[in-house]
Amino acid sequence: MNIQDLQKRAEEITNSYCNEYNLQPVNIKVKNLKTSGRVRYKTRFISIPLWAYEGGGIYYFTAYILHELTHLILHDKGVYDGHGKQFRFLETQLLKEHDMVPLQYKKSFYYRLEDINGNLLWVASEKKRKEIGLRSYNLTR
């Protein structure tokens, strides 16, 4: 997929959840970042790094969008949980809507991502990612 297709997918997912959760409009942008993506609550802006797709494929890219949307949904509900229990609960719910299951959380993100049939889609380990055919997402390249 090229960056325009990824941008369109990001907008479609975001608009869908804005409608479902009655959120004010959100501007989402897929960017060539050397850092992680983030949500800016005041400006309602979400940045998604291109490396999320390049290093993890479409599933990880989608999961990354859902991760940032989870922050925004909870913020708008007045829940300031960081990456706590409420965050993980909602993120897991959103991922399941896309047939993904997060496993083995590490601090702010899960260590493994599987589909609902138990097939490995993404893993934090560089070695394991290579084994399943995913590229490195080395941010210093």
N, C-alpha and C positions, 0 to 999 in steps of 0.2 A: 504494500500500500504506500502511496505517496503522502506527503504531509497534508495536502488538500483533502484527501479521503479520510485521513485520521482526524483532521479538524472537523469535518462534517460529522463523523461518528461521535466525536466528543460533544458537539453541539446537540445532536439528536438525543444522546443519553441525558445530558444536562437538562434540556428542555422537558423531556419526559418526567424527570424527577421534580423539576420545578412545578409542573402541573400536578403531579401526584401529591406533593407535600405542600402545595399552596405557597411556594417560595416566590419572593420577588425575583425578577429576571437576574440571571447570572451570565457574566461574560467569561467564556472559557477559551483559552488559547493554547495550542500545541506549539511549543517553542524548542529550539535547539539550546537547551540549558546544560550547564556543567554542574548544576546542583539539583536538589530535589524540587518537585513541584510544590505548590502551596495555594492556600486559599487566603484571600484578603477580604475580611468581613465587611469593612466599611465601604469599599469600592465594589464589592460583590464580583471579584475577579479571581479566577482560578487559572493557574498555569500548570500545564502538564508537560513534562520533559519528553522530547522525541526519543531519548534513549530508553524510555519505558517500553516503547514498541520495538525498537531495534534490539534491545537486550532480552526482551521477554515475550515478544509476539503479541498478537491481538488480545489474548486473554489477560495477560499482565497489564497491557495498556488499558483495557476496560476496567480491570480491578483498580488500577491507579486512579482513574477518574472517580470510581465509586468511593474510594478511600477519601478523596478530597471532598466529594459531595456529602459524605457522612459527617465530616466536620461542620459543614455549612448547615445541614439539616438540624443537627443538635444545637448549634449556636442559635439558630433562629427560634428554636424551642426554649431557649434559655438554659440549656444544659451545657455546662462547661466541664467536660469530663476528660479532656485531653485524649489519651488513648486507653481510657479505663474500660470498665465493664459495660457501661451503656454504649460506648463507642463500638466496642467489639461486637456487642449484640446486634446493633443496627447494621454495621458493616457486613457481618455474616449474613444477615437477612437480605441485604441488597445483592451480595455476591451470589446467594442461592437463587435469586430471581434470574440470574444469568448463568445458572448451572455450574457455579463454582463454589468450592468449599475451602476456606482458609484453615490451615493447620499449623500448630506449633508456633504460636506468637512469640516474637522477640521484641521487647520494648514497644516500638510504635508500629511494627509491621509484622506480618506473619512470615514464617520461615518457608512454608510450603503452600502451594496452591494446587488443588486437584479439581477435576471435574466431578460431577455427582456420581460417576461410576468408579471413582478411585484412581483415574489416570492422572499422572503427574503433569501439570501444565507449567509450573514454575517452581524453582527452589532457590534459596539464597546462596547456596554453595556454588561457586564458580565451576568446580569440577563436575558437579551433578548437572548443572545447566548444559555444559558441553556434552555430557552423556546423552541428554535428550534433544540435542541439536539446537540449543539456543546460543546466540552470540554473547560475548562478553559485553558488559555495560560499563567498562572502565571509564570513569569520568575525566581522567587525565589525558586521554588520547587526543 
